[in-house]
Amino acid sequence: MLFTLLAFAIALGVLITFHELGHYWVARLCGVRILRFSVGFGKVVLRRTDRHGTEWALSAIPLGGYVKMLDDAQPGDPPSVAAQAFNRKSLKQRSAIVLAGPVANLVLAALLYAGLNLAGTSEPAAILAEPPANSLAAQAGIMANDRVIAVNQQAVQSWGEARWQLMDALSSGGKAELRVETAEGLQRERILHFPPAAIEPDGADLMAEAGLSLATPKPRVTGVNAGEPGEQAGLQAGDVIVKVGELDQPSAGAMVEEVKKHPGQVLPVTVLRDGAALTLSVLPLAQTGPDGQVTGRIGVMLGADFPMVTVRYGLFESLARGVSRTFETVWFSLKMMGRMIVGDVSLRNVSGPVTIADYAGQTARIGFAAYIGFLALISVSIGVLNLLPIPMLDGGHLMYYILEGVRGRPIPDKWLENGQRIGLGLLAALMSLAFFNDFSRLFS
């Protein structure tokens, strides 16, 4: 729990602080006086005032931060001070300052995605299992051990990249063109037509339902118990099992069942070791279970041998892919919001702080790359959410500024007050829905 909370606090601290830095940087460029920039909320722990008169503060609650500007001049302020007030700036400058926060989040997401592409990540290769009969993949001609190398003319290196390129068509319905490389090394085009899907947070995997799943990994020996049949036969950690008895290309489960069937009987096991095939004779130890049934065991631990690829790009391609991934995520998010409004997507997909904290902890445990990917996704979400035209959000302020530009004069105070009430109500309803969904998942 402590680890999850720490991962969540770091995520919010980084993403919200960067959002506020966006407002700060543009406000400074526009000549607005910044009174305080705080990392965190609540009681100030450390503070320092710079030569511009801005107080930089570290506060006790590390869940984001805020920037406090001089909103309007006070009576008696000299003209030089009054000119630094936010409300004295032009419409374009105020709009730029408000827009800078969400844009900063989108820029951060693009940089994080670019960093992952540049550093490289190890991911499963997009080698497909044999699709179930009558599935969409089977109807399109997908066969076992086909490797996806492009989706809709976009080259892919890994299973993760293939899933991302298929996500829009899988969720919204539509056509997807796959280029695959067969087990014989031939390239073929496969076209799949997906119907619109009902998306539920605990629903089935849309890829699997379409018949697209990773090929079953070969069992890999991860450990050998001393003095037991596996060690006596010469099995070693790192051996990849390719045949057990008459069973070719077994899964780990199938291998275990085959061994169980041969207590006290010599069983040939073929392994790949350093790229070479080696056949060993194993004599499974007969053991009697609680039910009196005699089964065989050889005393080895098994893992999955997924074919892995390192996905890495050069500097400029990494930056281009980072920007592209960010805008694809923005577009996908907006489409899902639109489908929620018209009822095509369940409102149960709205998540709140509890679910986000859970995902922060899960991705941090998986590894650094997974956590950075999570930060990029949440940064996009913060950017998109803040651009919604809801009063009290940055998008609501931009909406007011657009109206001010159309009318040629500021929005009346009564409009602003009513808008604040409406915005507060909408945000309260959204947060209530998010918390309800969070706790429903937590206790269901």
Salt bridges, closest charged atoms under 4 A:
GLU55 OE1 - ARG36 NE 2.46
GLU55 OE2 - ARG47 NE 3.05
ASP72 OD1 - ARG88 NE 3.64
ASP168 OD1 - LYS335 NZ 2.90
GLU177 OE2 - LYS175 NZ 3.49
GLU189 OE2 - ARG179 NE 3.17
GLU200 OE1 - ARG348 NH1 2.88
ASP202 OD2 - ARG348 NH2 3.18
ASP205 OD2 - ARG163 NH1 3.44
GLU228 OE1 - ARG297 NH1 2.59
ASP239 OD2 - ARG273 NH2 2.76
GLU257 OE2 - LYS260 NZ 3.92
ASP305 OD1 - ARG220 NH2 2.37
GLU317 OE2 - ARG321 NE 3.28
ASP394 OD2 - HIS19 NE2 3.11
ASP394 OD2 - HIS23 NE2 3.41
GLU404 OE2 - ARG94 NH2 2.98
ASP438 OD1 - ARG441 NH1 3.51
